[in-house]
């Protein structure tokens, strides 16, 4: 069973140097989620994987550099449940790719939703 993801659910972006907060933490953000029985669920249509400023490289002395923030549309969403032909966001690894590092962005938790799920 896989949980659908609420606005504010945590994400982690990988592929960064360890000195630069590997993984970089972020959230699912959706200003217009759909609602099912009062549960606001993020969709690929309006949801983003938002990762605030984080380092992508280090200097010779080990200090982080090349700081960037990213707002990425989820690539991996529900394949069986959609709204307006856009999949609902699900807890999954490889939900998107950090454009600065090329590493996976994983949705690590449903953000508190444990009642609206799908069976894969």
N, C-alpha and C positions, 0 to 999 in steps of 0.2 A: 504494500500500500504506500502511496506517495501523497504527501500533503500539498495542497495548493498554498501559495505564498501570499502573505499579507503585505501591505505597504509598511515599510520599516524593517522588514526581515533582514538579517545580516548576510553579507557576502564577504568573501575573501578572494583577493587577487594575488596570483602567484607569479614567479619568475623574476623576483627582485633580489638584489644582494641582501644577505642576512643582516648586514648593518643598517639596512633601510626598512626595518619593520616588515620582514617577510613572515607571513603574507600581509599585504596591505588590507586593512578593514574598510568596509563600506556598507551600504544598505540598498535594498530595493526601494525605489521611489516611484509612486504612481499617484498622480493628483486626481485621476478619474478612474479608480478601480471599479470593477463590477461588484455587485453585492448579491450574495446568495444567503438567504435566511439571516440577514444582518451581518454576514461575514464579508468584509471588503477584500476581494482577491485581485492581485495585480495581473495584468495581461500583457502580451507582447505588443499590443497596439499602443499602449500608453505608459507601460512600465519601463524603467531603466535600472541598470545596475550602476549605482553611483559610488565611485571610489574617490574620496577627497585626496588632496595633494600628498604624494608619496614619491620617494626617490627611486630612480631607475638605474643609477650607476654610482660608483664611488670614485673619489680622487685617490691619488697615490698614498695619501695619509689615512685613507679609510673613511673619509667623510662622505655622506650622501650628497648626491648632486642630481641634476636633471629631474627636478620635481615636476610632476604633472598630476592633474586630476582627470578622471574619465567618467563620462556618462555613456554607457553601452547598452544598446537594445539587446535583450536576451535572445540567444540563438536556439537554446534548448528549452522547449516548453512542452506542455501536454500535447501529445499527438492525437488524443481521442476526445478532448473537451476544448471547445473554442467559443469565442464570442466575437461576432462580426468577422469571422474567418481568421481571427488571431488566437493562438494558443494561450491558455492560462499558465502563469508562471508556477513552476513546481520546484520543490527542494531537489537539487541535482548538482553533481559536479559538472564542470565544463558547460555552464550556462552561457558563457561568453568568453571573449578573449581580451586581455589587457593590451590595448594598442601600443603601449610603451615598451612592454617586456615580451609580449607574445605568449605569456602564461595564461593558464585557465583562470576564469572567474567562477567561483563556486557559490551557489546559494546554499548556505550551511544549515538553515533553520527556517521553519515556516513563519516565524515572527509571532507565534502564539496561536496559530490555527492548528488545532488537532482534531477538528470535527468534520471539516469538508475535505474529503480525500478522494483519490481515484485508485483503482486497482489496475496495475499494468500487466 
